[in-house]
């Protein structure tokens, strides 16, 4: 089913579902199993066309992700070490993956996806209480056919090259973590907003655990001097319709 504009649904914590103008469904860092912020009754959609994964921490890599992939048959773009884990340990066949690495762009399903840098250390929890597959994380930029582009930073600190991401790719919407402790807090996210020069921000990765103390109110207070900035505070389950967003064509 097609829709005229891209739609971004917040699934809770740092998980999102993007529906493209063609009706393709994209899951970004899906976390359905034991996600404390996931609204009751919100389940994996019947249709999943593309899954994007930034890293292997359990709040971004669902423990049942392999089952989702095998049952729904989407294309998958994953952090390279996550891809290796899914192939070697979870039995996901290689052909589902669109292989890429940081700095590259691929086109598929009427969207373009660029993999970007992020600053965050990660690993994957393995059976028996062990950990493995240590890796650096990444972010993504997703362009839809309505010319709306979304920068999903993934778990990260602020870093100076966000200025390059803003200059080169000119994203319309930035999805940024603000919880602090394990990622940026509101202070760093405010600087990230300035570096990226975006006018639309969706905060995430806050409030779902007691240790994630950053708040949208603090981010708003730290960015109130940025003209025409809109901070879209979505409750889990809520959807942002991008029809009112004036895109930066790329």
C-alpha positions as CSV (number, residue, x, y, z in Angstrom):
1,X,0.0,0.0,0.0
2,X,1.5,3.3,-1.1
3,X,1.5,6.6,0.8
4,X,2.3,10.0,-0.6
5,X,4.9,10.8,2.1
6,X,7.5,9.0,4.2
7,X,6.4,8.1,7.7
8,X,8.6,7.5,10.7
9,X,7.2,5.5,13.6
10,X,9.0,5.4,17.0
11,X,9.0,1.8,18.4
12,X,10.5,2.8,21.7
13,X,14.1,3.2,23.0
14,X,16.0,3.5,19.8
15,X,14.0,1.4,17.3
16,X,12.1,2.9,14.4
17,X,9.9,1.8,11.5
18,X,10.1,3.9,8.3
19,X,7.4,3.5,5.7
20,X,8.4,4.8,2.3
21,X,6.1,6.5,-0.3
22,X,6.0,3.2,-2.1
23,X,4.8,1.4,1.0
24,X,8.1,-0.4,1.7
25,X,8.7,-1.0,5.4
26,X,12.2,-0.4,6.9
27,X,13.1,-1.4,10.4
28,X,16.0,0.4,12.0
29,X,17.7,-1.3,14.9
30,X,14.6,-3.3,15.7
31,X,14.1,-4.4,19.3
32,X,10.9,-6.2,20.0
33,X,11.9,-8.9,22.5
34,X,11.8,-7.5,26.1
35,X,11.9,-3.9,25.0
36,X,10.5,-2.1,28.1
37,X,9.4,0.9,26.0
38,X,7.6,-1.1,23.3
39,X,3.9,-0.4,23.5
40,X,1.7,-3.5,24.3
41,X,0.4,-5.0,21.1
42,X,3.0,-3.5,18.8
43,X,4.6,-6.4,17.0
44,X,6.8,-7.1,14.0
45,X,4.8,-5.9,11.0
46,X,3.5,-8.4,8.5
47,X,5.6,-6.8,5.8
48,X,9.3,-6.1,6.3
49,X,11.3,-5.1,3.2
50,X,14.6,-3.8,4.7
51,X,16.3,-4.0,8.1
52,X,19.2,-1.6,9.0
53,X,21.4,-2.5,12.0
54,X,24.0,-0.2,13.5
55,X,25.6,-2.5,16.0
56,X,25.2,-5.6,18.1
57,X,24.2,-4.4,21.6
58,X,21.1,-6.2,22.8
59,X,19.0,-3.1,22.7
60,X,19.6,-2.7,19.0
61,X,20.0,-6.3,17.8
62,X,16.9,-8.3,18.8
63,X,17.7,-11.8,20.0
64,X,15.1,-13.1,17.6
65,X,16.3,-11.1,14.7
66,X,17.4,-14.2,12.7
67,X,13.9,-15.5,13.0
68,X,12.4,-12.2,11.8
69,X,14.8,-12.3,8.8
70,X,14.1,-15.9,7.9
71,X,10.3,-15.4,8.3
72,X,9.9,-12.0,6.6
73,X,12.7,-12.3,3.9
74,X,13.8,-8.7,3.9
75,X,17.0,-7.3,2.6
76,X,19.5,-6.5,5.4
77,X,22.2,-3.9,5.7
78,X,24.1,-4.5,8.9
79,X,27.3,-3.4,10.6
80,X,29.9,-5.7,9.1
81,X,30.6,-7.5,12.3
82,X,26.9,-8.0,13.0
83,X,26.6,-9.4,9.5
84,X,29.3,-11.9,10.3
85,X,27.6,-12.9,13.5
86,X,24.3,-13.4,11.8
87,X,25.9,-15.6,9.2
88,X,28.2,-17.6,11.4
89,X,26.2,-18.0,14.6
90,X,22.5,-17.4,13.7
91,X,22.3,-19.2,10.3
92,X,21.2,-16.2,8.2
93,X,22.1,-16.8,4.6
94,X,24.5,-14.5,2.9
95,X,22.2,-13.6,0.0
96,X,19.9,-11.5,2.2
97,X,22.6,-9.0,3.0
98,X,23.5,-5.9,1.0
99,X,27.2,-5.8,1.9
100,X,28.6,-2.3,2.5
101,X,30.9,-0.4,4.8
102,X,31.3,3.2,6.2
103,X,31.3,5.8,3.5
104,X,29.4,3.7,0.9
105,X,26.0,4.2,-0.6
106,X,23.7,1.6,-2.0
107,X,20.3,1.9,-3.8
108,X,17.5,-0.5,-3.4
109,X,13.7,-0.6,-2.9
110,X,13.4,3.0,-4.1
111,X,15.7,4.3,-1.3
112,X,19.4,5.1,-1.0
113,X,21.3,4.1,2.1
114,X,24.6,5.5,3.2
115,X,26.6,4.1,6.1
116,X,28.2,6.7,8.3
117,X,30.7,6.9,11.1
118,X,29.7,6.7,14.8
119,X,31.7,6.7,18.0
120,X,30.7,3.9,20.3
121,X,32.2,0.5,21.3
122,X,30.0,-2.6,20.9
123,X,30.0,-6.3,21.2
124,X,27.5,-9.2,20.8
125,X,26.2,-11.3,23.7
126,X,26.8,-15.0,22.9
127,X,25.4,-18.2,24.4
128,X,26.8,-19.2,27.7
129,X,27.2,-15.7,29.0
130,X,30.1,-15.0,26.7
131,X,30.7,-11.9,24.5
132,X,32.3,-11.7,21.1
133,X,32.5,-9.9,17.8
134,X,33.8,-6.6,19.2
135,X,33.2,-3.7,16.8
136,X,32.8,0.0,16.3
137,X,29.3,1.2,15.5
138,X,27.9,3.1,12.5
139,X,25.0,5.3,11.5
140,X,22.8,5.5,8.4
141,X,21.4,8.1,6.1
142,X,18.2,7.0,4.4
143,X,16.9,8.9,1.3
144,X,13.3,8.3,0.3
145,X,11.7,9.0,-3.1
146,X,9.9,12.0,-1.8
147,X,13.4,13.5,-1.3
148,X,13.1,13.4,2.5
149,X,16.4,12.1,4.1
150,X,16.9,10.8,7.6
151,X,20.1,10.6,9.5
152,X,20.0,7.9,12.1
153,X,23.1,8.4,14.1
154,X,23.0,5.1,16.1
155,X,24.5,5.0,19.5
156,X,27.3,7.6,19.5
157,X,29.0,10.5,21.1
158,X,29.1,13.8,19.3
159,X,32.1,14.0,16.9
160,X,33.4,16.7,14.7
161,X,32.8,14.9,11.4
162,X,29.1,15.3,12.0
163,X,29.8,18.7,10.4
164,X,30.9,16.8,7.2
165,X,27.8,14.6,7.4
166,X,25.7,17.8,7.4
167,X,27.7,19.4,4.7
168,X,27.9,16.5,2.3
169,X,24.5,14.8,2.8
170,X,22.3,17.6,4.1
171,X,19.9,15.4,6.0
172,X,16.4,16.8,6.7
173,X,15.8,14.8,9.9
174,X,18.3,13.7,12.5
175,X,17.4,10.9,15.0
176,X,19.8,11.4,17.9
177,X,20.3,9.6,21.2
178,X,20.0,11.9,24.3
179,X,20.0,9.5,27.2
180,X,23.6,10.2,28.4
181,X,25.9,7.7,30.1
182,X,26.2,5.3,27.1
183,X,25.6,7.8,24.4
184,X,25.3,11.6,23.9
185,X,23.3,13.5,26.4
186,X,21.3,16.6,25.7
187,X,24.4,18.8,25.8
188,X,26.2,16.8,23.2
189,X,23.1,16.3,21.1
190,X,22.6,20.1,21.0
191,X,26.1,20.4,19.5
192,X,25.4,17.6,17.1
193,X,22.3,19.4,15.9
194,X,24.4,22.5,15.2
195,X,27.1,20.5,13.4
196,X,24.5,18.8,11.2
197,X,22.5,22.0,10.5
198,X,19.3,20.1,10.6
199,X,15.9,21.7,11.3
200,X,14.2,18.5,12.5
201,X,15.4,16.3,15.4
202,X,13.8,13.1,16.8
203,X,15.4,12.3,20.2
204,X,15.7,8.7,21.3
205,X,17.6,6.3,23.6
206,X,16.3,8.1,26.8
207,X,13.9,7.3,29.6
208,X,13.6,3.6,28.9
209,X,16.0,2.7,31.6
210,X,16.7,4.5,34.9
211,X,20.3,5.2,33.9
212,X,19.3,7.1,30.7
213,X,18.5,10.4,32.4
214,X,18.7,12.9,29.5
215,X,15.4,14.5,28.5
216,X,13.9,16.2,25.5
217,X,13.1,19.3,27.6
218,X,16.8,19.8,28.3
219,X,17.6,19.4,24.6
220,X,15.0,22.0,23.8
221,X,16.4,24.4,26.3
222,X,19.9,24.0,24.9
223,X,18.8,24.6,21.3
224,X,16.1,27.3,21.7
225,X,18.4,29.7,19.9
226,X,18.4,27.7,16.7
227,X,15.9,29.3,14.4
228,X,13.1,27.1,12.9
229,X,14.4,24.0,14.7
230,X,11.6,21.5,15.4
231,X,12.2,18.8,18.0
232,X,9.7,16.0,17.5
233,X,9.2,14.2,20.8
234,X,7.5,11.0,19.8
235,X,5.9,8.7,22.3
236,X,6.6,5.0,21.6
237,X,4.1,4.0,18.9
238,X,3.7,7.5,17.6
239,X,4.4,8.3,13.9
240,X,5.8,11.4,12.3
241,X,4.3,12.2,8.9
242,X,7.0,14.0,6.9
243,X,4.5,15.8,4.6
244,X,5.2,19.2,6.2
245,X,9.0,18.9,5.9
246,X,10.7,20.8,3.2
247,X,13.5,18.5,2.0
248,X,17.0,19.3,1.1
249,X,17.4,17.7,-2.4
250,X,20.6,15.7,-2.8
